[in-house]
Amino acid sequence: MTAVGPTGQTRVEYVILADSAQTTQEGKLYLLGGGWSHTLRAVPPAGSSIQAPPNQFAIAVAFLVDWNDANRPIGIRVAIEPQDERPAVQALFEVQAQISAGRPPQAIPGDPLRVLIALPILIQFPQAGSYCVRAHMDGAPREEIVRFQVSDAQMMVPPGN
């Protein structure tokens, strides 16, 4: 957490759900199957001893850091939560960290600096329903929220299992 809060342009720029995502040191974001809002959760047949595999996907987040906030740590939080009207919902997944943006030599003075993260996710959703990813940045005017649906898909089980 910073002693001096972020200024002007510091904010969460976007959040994208993807089948796979990675970032590079050059500041690029690579996505496969990005931008979805619906996924399936495998459910074994009743009475089966087979356990359903977890869902695997990625969350890509871009943070914009104001030029004047460069080279200082800023706290971030990315979480997957049930889309529920109740306050203080327990997160199914949560990561908290600090980011810091340096000023590269080619940057134009005064322009915001972009910090990209790609989080690989392996999660067992407890049930079908509405969920959301919340990305928060300390001192930013608001958090970014991406909503998505999880539906059940019956697993095909070989005979005898």
N, C-alpha and C positions, 0 to 999 in steps of 0.2 A: 504494500500500500504506500502511496506517495504522500509525502508531507504537504506538497503543493499540488493541488488538483490539476488535471489536464485542462487545457484551454480550448478556445475556438473550434477548430476542425477535428479534434480528437473524438472518434466515435467508432462504433461497429459499422462497417460498410455493408457487408452482406454475409449471409449464411446459406450454404448449399448442401443438400443431401445428395450423395452419389454412391454408386456401387463401389467405386475405388477413387482415392485421391492422394496426391503427393505434391510436395512443394520442392523447389530447388533453391540453391544458394543465390541464383541469379534473380530470384523474385518471381518465378513462374509457378503457376498452379496447373497441374495436370489432373483432369477428371475423366473418368469412364462412367457412363450412365448417370450423368449429373442432372439435377433438377427435379427429381421425382417427389411425389407427395403421397404415395401409396405403396405398401409392401405387404408381403404375405408371411405369415407365421406358420411353420409346419406343426401339425397336430397329429399324433399317432392315433390309430383307431382305439376305441374303448376296449380295455382288457389286454392291450398289447404291452409287452415288456420293453419295447423299444422306446428310447428317450428321443425326443425331438431335438434336432440340431439348433444352435442359437442362430439368430440373424446376424449377418456380417455386412457392414456397409461403412461409409466414411462421412465425416462432417468436415466441410471446408469453411473456414471463416477468414474474412479479411478485416483487419483493423486499420483505420486511418489515424495516424498520429500527427498532431499539429507540429509544425516546424519548431515552435518554441518548447515543445514537450520532448524533443529528441534527447537521447542519451540519459534518460531517467526511467526507472522502472515504473510500469503501470500495471496494476492488477487486472486480471481477466478471469472470467468464469464461463464455462460452457457446460450445459447440463441437458439431459434428456429427462423429461417429466411427463407423467400422465396429464392429458389436457383436462384439467378438472377445475371447477369453480371454487373449490376449497382453497383458502390461503395456506401457505407453508406445506405444500405437497412435497413428499419425499422424492428426491431425484433417484431415477434408476441408474443413472450414470452421471458423474460429475468430475470435472477437472478444473482446478484452480492453479493459476501460474502467474508469473510476471513476464511482460514483454518489454523490450526496449528497442527503439529504432535509432540507428545511427544516421548520420548525414553523409551519404556517399558523395564523392567529389563531383559526380555528374548531376546531382540534384540541383534543382532551381531553388535558390533561397526563397523561403516563404511558402513553398508548396508543401502539402501534407505528405507524409511518408507512409507507405503501405507495409504492414506486417501480415504475412499469410501463415496460417497453420492448417494442417490436415490431420485429423484424428481418426485412426482406424478404430472401428467399433465392433465388438463381438458381444451381443446382448441376448438374453432370454427374456422376451416380453412376457409378463405374467398372464396377459389376456389380450384378446382382440380389442380394438378401440382407438380412441384419439389420443395422440401424443404430441409433444412439441420439443423442439430444441431451442433453448434460451442461451443467447450469447450476451454477456455483460462486460463492460469495460469501466473500471473505476473512473468516476467523474464525467462519464459520457452522459448526454442528455436523456438517452433512453436505451433499452436493450433491444436487440433484434430477436424476433420469435418466428420460427418456421414450424408450421403445423403439418402433421402427417397422420395417415390412417394405417392401422395394422389390421389385416383380416386373416381369418383362419383358412388354411388349405389342408385338407386331409392328406396325410402321408400314404403312399403306396407301400405296403409291407408284404414281403414275400411270404408265401404260405408256410405255416409251421412256426412263425415268429409271433 
